[in-house]
């Protein structure tokens, strides 16, 4: 039955079942909030990780340039010195 078919009709539920449904809905909302919180923590950690990886990449690039410079300086023909 589609939700639109239920609109305007009375639905009878035992009070104990209604309380169970309310408790279940509360538990679901709590789990959803926990999932949202966990996702935000993961996103934050990913951002930190991306920043750290970028710093490492920049450092490696700088080291690579310095090694290339030293390599050229050591192995240039003596006429250019």
C-alpha positions as CSV (number, residue, x, y, z in Angstrom):
1,X,0.0,0.0,0.0
2,X,1.4,3.4,-1.0
3,X,1.7,6.1,1.6
4,X,-0.6,8.3,-0.4
5,X,-3.3,5.6,-0.1
6,X,-3.2,5.7,3.7
7,X,-3.7,9.5,3.9
8,X,-7.0,10.4,5.5
9,X,-7.7,6.9,6.9
10,X,-7.6,6.0,10.5
11,X,-4.9,3.4,11.5
12,X,-5.4,1.5,14.7
13,X,-2.3,0.2,16.5
14,X,-2.0,-1.4,19.9
15,X,-0.5,1.0,22.4
16,X,2.4,-1.4,23.2
17,X,3.2,-1.7,19.5
18,X,3.1,2.1,19.2
19,X,5.5,2.4,22.1
20,X,7.8,-0.2,20.4
21,X,7.7,1.8,17.2
22,X,8.6,5.0,19.0
23,X,11.5,3.3,20.7
24,X,12.7,1.9,17.4
25,X,12.4,5.3,15.7
26,X,14.4,6.8,18.5
27,X,17.1,4.1,18.2
28,X,17.2,4.6,14.4
29,X,17.7,8.4,14.9
30,X,20.5,7.8,17.4
31,X,22.2,5.4,15.0
32,X,21.8,7.9,12.2
33,X,23.3,10.6,14.3
34,X,26.2,8.3,15.2
35,X,26.8,7.6,11.5
36,X,26.8,11.3,10.7
37,X,29.3,12.0,13.4
38,X,31.5,9.1,12.3
39,X,31.3,10.4,8.7
40,X,32.3,13.9,9.7
41,X,35.3,12.5,11.7
42,X,36.4,10.4,8.6
43,X,36.1,13.5,6.4
44,X,38.2,15.5,8.8
45,X,40.9,12.8,9.0
46,X,40.9,12.6,5.2
47,X,41.4,16.3,4.9
48,X,44.3,16.1,7.4
49,X,45.8,13.1,5.5
50,X,45.5,14.9,2.1
51,X,47.3,18.0,3.6
52,X,50.0,15.8,5.0
53,X,50.5,13.9,1.7
54,X,50.7,17.2,-0.2
55,X,53.4,18.4,2.2
56,X,55.3,15.1,1.7
57,X,55.0,15.4,-2.1
58,X,56.3,19.0,-2.0
59,X,59.2,17.9,0.2
60,X,60.1,15.0,-2.1
61,X,59.9,17.4,-5.1
62,X,62.3,19.8,-3.4
63,X,64.7,17.0,-2.6
64,X,64.5,15.8,-6.2
65,X,65.3,19.3,-7.5
66,X,68.3,19.6,-5.2
67,X,69.6,16.1,-6.2
68,X,69.3,17.1,-9.9
69,X,71.2,20.3,-9.2
70,X,74.0,18.5,-7.4
71,X,74.1,15.9,-10.1
72,X,74.5,18.5,-12.8
73,X,77.1,20.4,-10.8
74,X,79.2,17.3,-10.2
75,X,79.0,16.0,-13.7
76,X,79.2,19.1,-15.8
77,X,82.2,19.4,-18.1
78,X,85.0,21.3,-16.4
79,X,84.9,23.9,-19.2
80,X,81.6,25.2,-17.9
81,X,82.9,25.7,-14.3
